[in-house]
Amino acid sequence: MVRIGTIVGSWGNKGDVKVRPEGAPPEGALGTIFIRVGGRDEEFRVEAVRAVGAGFRLKLRGIDTMDAAERLRGCPVVLPEAALAPPGPDAYYHYQLVGCRVTAVDGRELGTVRDVWTIPGNDQLVVDRNGREILLPLSRAFCREIDVAGKRIVVEVPDGLLDLNEI
């Protein structure tokens, strides 16, 4: 199963949920999705999808109240990898970046992507650098090349960034 987003809250009083996508948003009709609730993937039939800002809103069969929708807040939305549409040119799903080697434009090896965090402002690559984690912005201005097939990301590293953002 591949994580395609996270439920960030309810929308209205009829049980709709708002989803923050991770990576390329799913394209086409979403007939069935899975929501990871308490470590179990529960299947839900999608009755309606509507784009909302940078995310999307879902009406799920059986979720008919604001309280029922709120109980899903923070839960990952997952799909079988085979159900995902190809992300298109210059797009990718976050899970495809995990394991990519990260290199600076000057050739320095920075580490390997361990995770991708979706946070307000811009997504962050969580890079394992010799046993320490560093955060690098996942943006076109910073990431000069993303080669998903080759599992390689080339980044422009501003002076001092690696020292400032170690976590």
N, C-alpha and C positions, 0 to 999 in steps of 0.2 A: 504494500500500500504506500502511496505517495501523498504527502501532505500538500494540499493545494491552498490552504488558508486556515484562518482561525476565526471562530465566532467571537465578535467583539461586543455583542450586545443585542438587545431586542430592538425592533423597529415597529412602532405603533402598538396597538392593543389587541391585535388579532393573531399574534404569535410569529410574525415574521422575524427573521434573524439577519443581522448585518454581518458580512464576512469580509475580513481583510485578506486579500489574496497574497500568496507568497510566490513571487516570480510571475511568469506570464499567467494572466487570468485564464480560466478554462473557456474554450470557445464552443459554440454550438449549444445544443440542448443538453441539460443535465437531467437525465431521467431519474437516476438513483445516485445518492451519495452515501458516504459513511461518515459518522461522527464518532470520534474516539471519546467515549464517556467512561471514566473510571478504569481505563486500561482496556476496555472492550470496544470493538468497532460495531456500532449500531447502524443498521441500514435505514435510510429514510427516502421516501419518494418525494421528488421535487415537483411541486405544483406550479411554481412561478419563479422566474429569475428577473431581476431588474438591476441595471447598473446604478450605483449610487456613489458619486464622487470617484475616489480611487478604488472603491470596493464594489460589492454587489449585495443585493438583498434577496433572501430566499424565503419562499413560503413552502414549508414542509408539511406533508400529510401527517396528521396526528399532533402537531404542535399548533394549538389554537388559542393560546392565551399568552399574555405578556410574561406571566410567571413561568410557564413552561419554556418559553424562549430564553428567559434569563437564566434558567438552570443549565443552559448549554453554553453560557458565556465562558470564554477561555478554552473551549474544547477545539481540538484540531479537526478540520474537515479533510478527509482522505479519500482517494480513489485508487482503484487498481491502475498500475502504470499503463496497461494496455488500453485503458479507457481515456487516456489523455490525448488530446489533439497535439500534433507536432507544434511546437511553440512558434515556428516561423523564423524568418531571417532576423539575425541580431537579437533574438529573444531566447529565453531559457527558463527552466523551472529551477528553483533554488536547490532542490535535491541534486541536480546535475552538477552543481558547483562543488559539492562536498567531495573531497579527495583531490581537487585540482591543486597542482603545484603553483605557488605564487612567486613570481620573479619580478624584481625591479627592472625598469627600462635599462639601467646600467649593467644588468646581468647578475646582480646579487640575488641569491636564493633567500626568500623570506620565510618560507614554510609551506604548510599544506592547509587548505580550507577544511576546518572541522565542523563548521556550522554556518548558517546564515541567519542573522537576526533581522526581523522586520520591526523597525521602530519608526516613530514619527520623524519626518525630516528626510531620512534616507536609510536604506538597508545597509547592514554592516556585515562584512566577511569576518568570521572568527577564525583566525589563523593560528595554528600551532607552530610556534617558532622555537625550536629547541626546548620543548617542554613548557614554554610560557605562551600564554594567549595574548594576541594583539588584535585590535579591531581596525579594519581598513574599510573606508567608505566604498560601497558598491554603487558607483556612479560612472557615467561616461567620461566625465572630466578627470577622474582618477584612474579608472581601469582602461588602459589603452588597448588591450586585446583580451578577449575572452574566447578561448578555444575549447568548447565543451568536449568535442570528440577527442582532442589531444590532451584533455585534462590539464590545461595550462592557462594561467591568468597573468598578464603583464601589467604592472601598475607603475604609475608615476608617484614617487614618494617625496613629498615636500620635506625640507630639512626639519629635523626634530620630531617628526610625526611618530616614528617608531619608539622614541624614548617617552613621549607624552602619553601614549595611549595603552601602555601595557596594563593588563588587568590581572 
